[in-house]
Each structure stands twice: as C-alpha cells, then as structure tokens.
Amino acid sequence: MEKRKSRIGNRPLGVTILTVYYLILVVLNVLLVSIFFYLEGDILATIVLSISSILFWVLYSMCAYGLWNLKAWGRLLSIVISGFALISTGVITMAILGNLAGHFMYYTLSPSTLGLSYAASDANLSSSPYWIFLVFLVSVIIAILAINSVIIWYLTRPNISRVFH
C-alpha cells in the first residue's frame, strides 16, 4: 500500500491533465447521449449513435481511472484510443476532401462557367453558410489531430512510461 501511495504521489502534471481531459470527454459523451434521446428523427441512427457514445463513455472512463492510478493498461488504452482517433479523423478528412473536390468540380465546371445558360438556383457556394461550417469542421479536425498526436507523444516518452511500470 505504501508503494502505491508513493507512486501516485509522484504523478506527473501531464498525466493529471490527461485524466481531467478524459473526464471532460466522459461528461460530453453523457450530454451527447442525452441529446440523442430527445431528438426526433431516425430511431436506428439514434440507437447506433447512443451505443457508440456509451462505448466511448466507458473507454474514456477507463482511461481516466487507469491514468489517475498510474496503471500501465490505462496508458496503453490512452495511446490506442488516440491512435484510433488519428486514423478515423484521417478517414473523415479524406471524405471531406472528396466532398470538397466534388463541389469544386461542380462549381468550376457548371454551365455558367462554360458560357452556357446560368440558372438562378445555382447560388455562389462561396457566399454559402456551408463554408463557415467547413472552416469550423477543418478547425475541429486540426484540433483533434493535434491533441491526439500530443497524447501519443507524451505517453510514449521514456520518463513518463517509467511512471506506469
């Protein structure tokens, strides 16, 4: 018991910050599940999103517990979840880039740019709220990539990994 207390007393500040980060993610996932239950719409989508949010709620809770108690599995789970977040964010980014390329091609090669008749329904995409949303989305993607990269880098540093052994 004395050995455990001395290890936890030497918890690095970064590990404490990561524990708080995962607890914030737990709260956000609980809020997300609550919102899903109150939204009207496709019941199947609501169930799938709720189940995935609950799964991440459990994983984030395990990360917070494992990091707080300096468990090696908590460190490993955090690294795996961050790696998964990097990969899935990369896949989502590729989908967004594909969508952007489609919009670019549509508006670049639209009838109006080719000298053909211009339909009034062909609004200028650059004045659309779509771009505001897109800038926000790209900012979130960059933040997710940065945060998870830093988590992996931090938890794989030799002096930090030694604390968990």
C-alpha positions in Angstrom: 0.0 0.0 0.0 2.9 2.4 0.8 4.5 1.7 -2.5 1.2 2.5 -4.3 0.8 5.8 -2.5 4.4 6.9 -3.3 3.8 6.1 -7.0 0.6 8.1 -7.1 2.2 11.0 -5.2 4.7 11.3 -8.0 2.1 11.6 -10.7 3.3 13.9 -13.5 1.2 17.0 -14.1 0.6 15.9 -17.7 -1.0 12.7 -16.5 -3.3 14.7 -14.2 -4.2 16.9 -17.1 -4.9 13.9 -19.3 -7.1 12.4 -16.6 -9.1 15.7 -16.5 -9.3 15.7 -20.3 -10.8 12.2 -20.3 -13.3 13.1 -17.6 -14.4 16.1 -19.7 -14.9 13.7 -22.6 -17.0 11.5 -20.4 -19.2 14.4 -19.5 -19.5 15.4 -23.2 -20.5 11.9 -24.1 -23.2 11.7 -21.4 -24.6 15.0 -22.8 -24.4 13.6 -26.3 -26.4 10.5 -25.3 -28.9 12.7 -23.6 -29.4 14.8 -26.7 -29.8 11.7 -28.9 -32.7 10.6 -26.7 -34.5 13.9 -27.1 -34.0 14.3 -30.8 -36.7 13.4 -33.1 -35.7 11.5 -36.2 -34.4 8.2 -37.3 -34.6 5.8 -34.3 -32.0 3.5 -35.7 -29.5 6.3 -36.1 -30.3 7.4 -32.5 -29.7 3.9 -31.2 -26.4 3.5 -33.0 -25.1 6.9 -32.0 -26.2 6.3 -28.4 -24.5 2.9 -28.2 -21.2 4.3 -29.7 -21.3 7.2 -27.3 -21.8 4.9 -24.4 -18.9 2.7 -25.6 -16.7 5.8 -25.7 -18.0 6.9 -22.3 -16.8 3.6 -20.9 -13.4 3.7 -22.7 -12.8 7.3 -21.6 -13.8 6.4 -18.0 -11.3 3.5 -18.1 -8.6 5.8 -19.4 -9.2 8.4 -16.7 -9.2 5.7 -14.0 -6.1 4.0 -15.4 -4.1 7.2 -15.8 -5.1 8.6 -12.4 -4.0 5.3 -10.7 -0.9 5.1 -12.9 -1.9 1.8 -14.4 0.1 0.6 -17.4 -3.1 -0.6 -19.1 -4.5 3.0 -18.7 -1.5 4.4 -20.5 -1.7 1.8 -23.3 -5.5 2.3 -23.6 -5.0 6.0 -24.0 -2.4 5.5 -26.7 -4.6 3.1 -28.6 -7.7 5.4 -28.4 -5.6 8.3 -29.6 -4.2 6.2 -32.4 -7.7 5.2 -33.4 -8.8 8.9 -33.3 -5.9 9.8 -35.6 -6.8 7.1 -38.1 -10.6 7.8 -38.0 -10.0 11.5 -38.3 -7.8 10.9 -41.3 -10.6 8.8 -42.9 -13.1 11.5 -42.2 -10.8 14.2 -43.6 -10.4 12.2 -46.8 -14.2 12.0 -47.1 -14.5 15.8 -46.6 -11.8 16.4 -49.2 -13.6 14.2 -51.6 -16.8 16.2 -50.9 -14.9 19.5 -51.5 -13.4 18.2 -54.7 -16.9 17.3 -55.9 -18.2 20.8 -55.0 -15.2 22.4 -56.6 -15.7 20.5 -59.8 -19.4 21.2 -59.9 -19.0 24.9 -59.4 -15.9 25.2 -61.7 -17.5 23.2 -64.5 -21.0 24.4 -64.0 -22.9 25.6 -67.1 -22.4 29.3 -66.2 -18.6 28.9 -66.2 -18.7 27.2 -69.6 -20.6 30.0 -71.1 -24.0 28.2 -71.1 -27.2 29.5 -69.5 -27.0 30.2 -65.8 -29.8 29.0 -63.6 -30.8 31.3 -60.8 -30.8 28.3 -58.5 -27.0 27.9 -58.9 -26.1 30.1 -56.0 -22.5 31.0 -55.4 -21.0 28.5 -53.0 -18.5 30.9 -51.5 -21.4 33.0 -50.0 -23.0 29.9 -48.5 -23.0 29.1 -44.8 -21.5 25.8 -46.0 -18.1 27.4 -46.0 -18.5 28.7 -42.4 -19.3 25.2 -41.4 -16.4 23.8 -43.4 -13.9 26.2 -41.8 -15.3 25.2 -38.3 -15.0 21.5 -39.3 -11.5 21.8 -40.5 -10.5 23.6 -37.3 -12.0 20.8 -35.2 -10.2 18.2 -37.3 -6.9 20.0 -36.8 -7.5 20.2 -33.1 -8.3 16.5 -32.9 -5.2 15.6 -34.8 -3.0 17.9 -32.7 -4.5 16.8 -29.3 -4.2 13.1 -30.1 -0.7 13.4 -31.5 0.4 15.2 -28.4 -1.2 12.5 -26.2 0.7 9.7 -28.0 3.9 11.7 -27.9 3.6 12.5 -24.2 2.6 9.0 -23.1 5.4 7.3 -25.1 8.2 9.5 -23.6 10.6 7.3 -21.6 10.3 9.2 -18.3 6.5 9.1 -18.5 6.3 5.4 -19.4 8.5 4.6 -16.5 6.0 6.1 -14.1 3.5 3.5 -15.2 5.7 0.4 -14.7 
